[in-house]
Amino acid sequence: MKDISIEERATKLAQYIIDSKDTVRGAAKKFGISKSTVHKDVSERLKKINPSLARDVRKILDENKAERHIRGGMATKLKYSHIHEHKE
């Protein structure tokens, strides 16, 4: 991602998040950049580059944020289900 412009990077990140419905953390891992960079690209920079795409990616990010507590609960349940299995 170092060979492309910031504008191109922001657009690619947004398109990836929209297509995959992935989180900021997932996109950062996929593209090998920090969560802060992904967030800044799709939340701030993209508004100036492509407002329509920025609105679309914002919808996905808002969905992910609303579901975050569910994913966290499932991860905790999975983590402790292994401990419970060993006791039986």
C-alpha positions in Angstrom: 0.0 0.0 0.0 3.0 2.3 0.2 3.2 2.8 -3.6 -0.3 4.4 -3.9 -1.6 7.8 -3.0 -3.6 8.5 0.2 -6.7 9.1 -1.9 -6.4 5.8 -3.7 -5.7 4.0 -0.4 -8.8 5.5 1.2 -10.9 4.5 -1.7 -9.6 0.9 -1.7 -10.1 0.6 2.0 -13.7 1.9 1.7 -14.5 -0.5 -1.1 -13.0 -3.4 0.8 -15.0 -2.6 3.9 -18.2 -2.2 1.9 -17.7 -5.5 -0.1 -16.6 -7.6 2.8 -18.5 -5.9 5.7 -15.2 -6.2 7.6 -14.3 -4.1 10.6 -11.7 -1.4 10.8 -9.5 -3.8 12.7 -9.9 -6.5 10.0 -9.2 -4.0 7.2 -6.1 -2.8 8.9 -4.8 -6.3 9.3 -5.7 -7.2 5.6 -3.9 -4.1 4.3 -1.0 -4.1 6.8 -1.6 -0.6 8.2 -2.8 0.7 11.5 -6.4 0.9 12.7 -5.9 4.7 13.2 -4.9 5.1 9.5 -7.9 3.0 8.3 -10.3 5.0 10.5 -8.8 8.4 9.4 -8.9 7.4 5.7 -12.5 6.2 5.6 -13.9 8.6 8.2 -12.2 11.9 7.3 -10.2 11.8 4.1 -12.9 10.0 2.1 -15.5 12.7 2.8 -13.4 15.1 0.7 -12.5 12.5 -2.0 -15.8 10.7 -2.5 -18.7 11.8 -0.3 -21.0 9.1 -1.6 -18.5 6.3 -0.9 -17.9 7.8 2.5 -21.7 7.6 3.3 -21.7 3.9 2.2 -18.8 2.9 4.3 -20.2 4.9 7.3 -23.3 2.7 7.2 -21.1 -0.5 7.5 -19.0 1.0 10.3 -22.1 2.0 12.2 -23.5 -1.6 11.8 -20.2 -3.0 13.0 -20.2 -0.7 16.0 -23.8 -1.7 16.9 -22.9 -5.4 16.7 -19.6 -5.0 18.6 -21.0 -6.0 22.0 -22.5 -9.2 20.5 -19.1 -10.2 18.9 -17.4 -9.5 22.2 -19.9 -11.6 24.2 -19.5 -14.5 21.7 -15.8 -14.3 22.0 -16.0 -14.4 25.8 -18.4 -17.3 25.7 -16.1 -19.2 23.5 -13.1 -18.5 25.6 -14.7 -19.8 28.8 -16.5 -22.7 27.2 -13.1 -24.4 26.8 -12.4 -24.0 30.5 -15.8 -25.5 31.4 -15.2 -28.5 29.1 -12.0 -29.4 30.9 -13.7 -29.5 34.3 -16.3 -32.0 33.2 
